[in-house]
């Protein structure tokens, strides 16, 4: 009996169908559930109120990350009003439910989407959900993962299943070779800028995107996770990179991963999770990264981005906006908020702050790449705040073992403990009165990093280059 060619995502989906339902829906087995302290307390309280318990507490994990302070002497107290209550409530409720918590002073604590793969909890071929929109990050190592709401979270914890409609599938083929000073963040920003913030949809539905091609295969697992992290900013349901030997070597030996012969058996299965040559996708895109420049955003959407060498676009003259009244209005509002003038070069625009962190770009290779540009240099005197927030405490420890913290501190950066920090303005950190920030995060909406803060999202290398120059700068000039 022959079977029809399948994509890698089809294979994982089919393995997890508990029961097919109507209209393309299915009841799926969920292998791992992650919770965090911002929504976790209410989710677990709802479970108790309904008289339910976790079906498999050992498959549910909690992280303190969203609203925790990242200063060296941090405690349960944060700048967020009622933040301490969120933290202590989550700690108590996970304890009562028998859920493993990576607590504030746990040496494995960190951002949920960094911790889950780092600890070997997210694995190739597993299904994983979390009440956070960037859960698809771990698709970079071949997991099928997506963000959910708190109600779905209750269902997943109580039953270890979810109802989900099979999403349309898109393959993004990335060809060419990334130049020095250009990385995964630049690749995905270019994709979003060229195809729009809804480019990852098919027929109006958010797609499951498989990133493929030689430029993707050349990336580290951490770089692949950067791509999948930003898939949701492309309008996608999730992102995915099929596992290969790079993935298998990366997972080997991690705490919660299979060990010994069990690992070899798992790896043999993971090698089958590739798309068949004749598998059909609902849509395909190709991106050629030969000659790609470092990318940076200029507006208030990730699609408002382009080469760092670009001039600010003009909503009254640019061919992409003229004739599109909604886009013109969005560009005008973006330029007003960002305090930029059409036609001005982005390079040379003075900045007030720089931020390296978030589930997008806070892993060890990100910190290494940034530190390589900094050695022997100093942050510009007028830059008010320059922060490095490692994605997890193990990342922090590994960076310190390599002396990277000394490089950042000597240059004038603050070296912080792990957390989501200023990826969004709801935690224990603040830019103070700084207004223009170059940031390695994933979103640049109005007020995302604080009231009135103007965020330019970019790679860690562009962040440090701009911090050193005191203005938006091209990382290639610092190589």
N, C-alpha and C positions, 0 to 999 in steps of 0.2 A: 504493500500500500504506500503510495506516494502522498506527500503533503505539499500544499501550496507553499511557495517561497514566503518566508516571513522576515520581518525586520527584527532586530534585537529587542526592541521594546515589545513587539508582539509576543516574542518568546517568554519574556518575563511576565507579561500580563497573563498569558495562557496558563502558566505555571501556578498563578495565584487565584484563578477563578474558583470560587467556592460554589457558586450557582449562577448560571446565565439568567438575565432578566430581560424585560422587554426594551425595545428601542435602543439597542446597543449598550445597555447598562449591564453591569455584572456586580455581584457581591464578591469582593476581593479579600483575600487574606492579607492582613497587614503585619509585617514581620517585626517592625520596630516603631515605637511611638516616642517622640521627644516632647517635653513640656518645658516651659520657662516661667520665671517668676512674675511676668507681667500679666499673663492670662491664665497660668496654671492654677492659682488659688481658686478662682471662680469656677474653673472647669472641674476641679476635684470636689469643690463644695457642692456643685450640681450633681455630681455622681452620688455623693453621700445622701443628699436630699431625696434622690430618686430611689434610694435603698439598694444601690448597686456597688460592686467592687471591681477592681481591675481583674480581668479574666486571667492575665498572665503578668503579674507585677514584674517579673524578671525581664520582660521585653519592653518595659516602659522606663524611661530615663528622664531625669530633670536636670536642668542647668540654671544656675544663677548667672545671668548675663545682661539682660536688657536694661535694668535700671540701677545696677550696682555702680558704686564709685570705683575709679581706677587708680586712685592715689595709693602710695606705698603703705600707708597706715590706715587703710580703709576698714570700715566696720559696717554693721547693718544700717547705719544712718546714711542717708543720701540727701542730695539737694532737692530731690523730687518730693513734693508734699505727699505724705502717706507712704513714701517709698519703703521705710522701715517695716511698715505693716505688711506690704506685699512680700517682702523677703522673709519675715518671720512666719507669716501664714503659710507660705509655700513650703518652708522647711518642715513645719509641723504636719502639714497635710501629706507631703510625700512620705514622711516617716510613718504616719498612721496607715498609709496605703501600701507600705512595703516597697516603695519605688526608690531605686538607686538615684541619689542626688549628688551631682558635682557641685558642692556647696562653695561658699565664698572663699574659704581657706583650704579647700581641697587642692592638692598640687596638680590635679588634672582639670581644674575648673577652666572654663573658657566659653567662648561664643558657641552656641549649640551646633552650628553648621561647621565649626572647626573641630569641636570635641568628638562629634559622632564618627567621622572617618578616622580621626587621629587615634582614637581608642579601639578601632576595629569593630565598632558597633554597626556603622554603615558599611556594607560590603557589596561587592558586585552581585547583581541579581536579586537583592532583597527589595521589598517594598518598605518605604519609610515615610511617615507623615509627622508634621509638627504644625502647631498654630502659628506659623510665620511664613510670609510670602516667599522667602528666599530658601526654603527647604530643598528646592531642586538643585542647590549647590552640589550636593553629594552625588548627583548624576554624573559628575566628573570622574568618578571611579566605577561607574557602571551600575549604580543603584537606580531604581525607579522611585523617585521621591517627589513629593509635592506638598505645598502649604494647604492647610485646612482651617476652618473656623472652629470656635470653641464647642459648638454643638456637635459637629462631626468628631471633634476631639473626645468628647464624652463617649460617643458611640465606639470610637476606636479603642479607647481604654477599656470599656466595659465588655466588648465582644472580640477585639482583635480583628475586626472586619470593617469594611466601608463599602457603600454602594457608590459606584463611579461609572460614568459613561466613557466608553473608549474614545479617546481624543483623536482627531485627525493627526497625521504624522508628516513632518517636514524634515528633509535632510539638508543641512547646510554644509556644502563641500568647500573647504578652505584650502586653496592651493598657493604655491609660492613659498617664500621663506621670509620670516621676520628678520629685519635688520637689527644690529646692535642698538640698544636704547628703545626698542619697540617690543611690546610683549602682549600677553593675552588680553589685558585690559584695553589696549589700543585696538586690538583685533575686534573685540566685541562692540566697542564704542563705534568703530567704523561701520560695522554691520548695521547697528541701530540707526546711525545717522543716515545711511544710504537708503534704507528700506523703511524707516519710520518705526515709531513705538508700537505699531500694530502689525509690523512686518512678520511677526511670528504667529499670525493667525491664518487660518484657511477657511474660507467661506464664512467668516465672522466668528469662528470658534478658535479658542486658544489651542495651539498645536503642541504636541510632544515633539521636540526638536532633537534629532541626532546630529551632533557636530562630528564631521568626518573629514577625511582628506589628509594629505601629508603634513600640512602646517599644524593640524590638530595633533597628529601622532607625534610630532616633534616636541610638543609641550610636555612639561612635567605634569604629574597628577594635580599638583596645586594650580598650575595654569589652566588645566581643563576644568577645575572647579570654579575658577574665575569666570570662564565662559558660561558654565551652567548657572552660576549665581545670577548673571545678568540676563538670562533667558526671559525671566518674567518682565524685565524692562523692555523686552522686545515684543511683549504681548503674548508670550508662550505660556502653556500650562506647566511645562517642565523642560529641562535640558538634560542631555544624556550623551556620554561618550562610551562607546563599547569597550569593555575591558580588554587589555592585552598584557604582554609580559611586563611592561612598565608598571601597570596597575598591580599585577600579582606580586611583583617584587616590593612594591610600596606597602601592600597590605601585610605581607609576611611578618610574623612575629608580634603583631600588635595585640594588646591585652585581651580584647574580646573576640579576636579572630580565631578560627579553628587552628589547632596546633598539630604538629607531627603528620601522621598519615591522614588524619582528617583534613588537614589543610591541602595536601596533595590531591585528595579526592574532590575537594571544593574547587581547587584551581582547574582541575580537568573539566569540571562543569562550566566554570566561568569562561573558559576558552571557547565554548560553544555559543556564547551570548554575543554573536556578531550577526549583522544583517546578511541574509543570503544574497548572492549576487543578483538574482532576478527579483528580489523583494521590491514591492511597489510602495512608493511614498505618494502622499496626496499633493505634495509640492516639493520642489527642490530649488535651492539657491546656490550660486557659486560666488565666492569672494576670493579675489586674487590679492595676496598681501605683499607681493613683490613691490618694493618701493614705498610701502605704507609708512607714513610719518607718525610720530607720537600724536595722540588724539586728546582733545580736551573739550569740555562742554562750554558753551557761551550763554545758554539760556536757562530755562526752568523745567526742562524735560531732558531725559537722556538722549532723545533724538536731536536735540539742539546741540550738536557737537560736530567736530571736524578736525582737520589738521591744526596743530598748534601754531603753524605759520599763517593761518587764514586771517582774513579780515572779517569783522563782524558783519553778518549778512544784513541786507536792506530789505525790509518787508515790502517796500514800495517798488523795488526794482528787480529783486532776485526772481529768476524764472520759477523757482520752486514755490514761491508764495503768490506771485501776481496771478490774479484770477481765482484764487482760493481764499475767500473772505474769512473763513474760520482760521486758516493758517496765518493769514496776515494779522488778524486780531491777536492770535496767540503770540506771534513774534513781537508785535508792538508791546504787549504787556510784559513779555519776558525781558525785552531791552530796557523798559522803564524800571522794572524791579532790579535788574542786574546793573543798572546805571552805566550802560554802555551805549555808544553811538554807532550807528550803522557806518561801515566803512573803516572804522578804526582797527588797527592791528591788535590781535590779542596779545602777542608777545610785547612785553614792556608794560602791560597793565599792572599797576602796583597792587600788592596783596598785603593783608594784615595778619594772616594765619595760614598754617599748613597742618594737615592731618593725615597720618598714616594709620590705618586700622580698618575694622569692619570685617564681616564675613566674606567680603570680596577680595581684599588684598591685605591680609595681616599674618600670613604664614611665613615660615622661615625663608623660602626663596624670595619672597617679596622684600623682607628685611635685608637680606644679603644684597639684592640688586640696588636697593636704596642706599645702603651703607657704602657700597663701592663707589658711588658718586660723591660721597661726602668727605671722605678721608682727607684731612689737611685743610678743610674749608670750614667756614662759619656761616650760620644763618644771618641774613642781612639784619642790621641793627634795628631797623624800624618794624620788623615783623614781631608782632606782640605775642603770639602763641605759636609754638611748633611742638606737636605731640606725636609720639609713637606709642600705639596701644596694641601690643601683640594679641593675636587671636586666641591664645590660650596660655596658661601658665607653663605647660611643656614647651610651647614655642618660645616663650620668654626665657626659660631656663636654657634651651638649646642655643638661643642667640647670645645669651650671656657667656656660655661656654666657649663661644667663638670670639668673644670680645666685641660683639656688635654694639652692645649697649654703651660701651666706652666711646665708640665712634660717634654715636648719636649725641651723647651727653656733651662730648668735647665740642661738637658743632653747634650746640645750643638748643637741642631738642630735649623735651621732657621725656623720660623713659617711664612708662606707666605699667600697672598691672592689667590683667586681661578683663575685657568686657566689651559690650557693644558701643559704649562711650558715645561719641558725638556723631555716630552714624545717623542718629536722630535725636532731637532735643526732648528727651523724656527721661533721662537718666541722671547720673550723678556728676556730669561734667558740663562745662560751659566755655565758650570762646570769649566771654566777657564783652567788651565793647568792640571787638574785632568784627569787621563787616565783610570783607572779601577773603574767601578761603579757597585754597586749592586742596582737594581732598581725594583720597583713594576709595571713597565710599561708592554707593551705587545709585543714589537718588539726589537730585538737585532741585526739588520742588521749592516753592516759596516757603521759607521758615523751617525747612527740613532740619537744619542744624542750629536753629535758634531764631528768634524774632529778628527779622531784618538781615539775617546772614545770607550773603550771596555766595553760593557754592559752585565752584568749577570742578567737576569730577574728572579724574585723570589717573594715570598709573602712579605707583609709588615713586618711580624714577622722575616723572614730571613734577610730582609734589616736592621732592627734595631739591630738584633743580630750581624750581620757583622760589622755594624758601631761601636758598643760597643767593639767588639773584635779587630777591625782594620784589619780584614781579613775575608774571607768567613767563616761563622760559622753556626752551627746547632742551630736553635732557641730552640730546646728542652733542650739544656744545660742552657737556661736562664729562664726556667719556674719556 
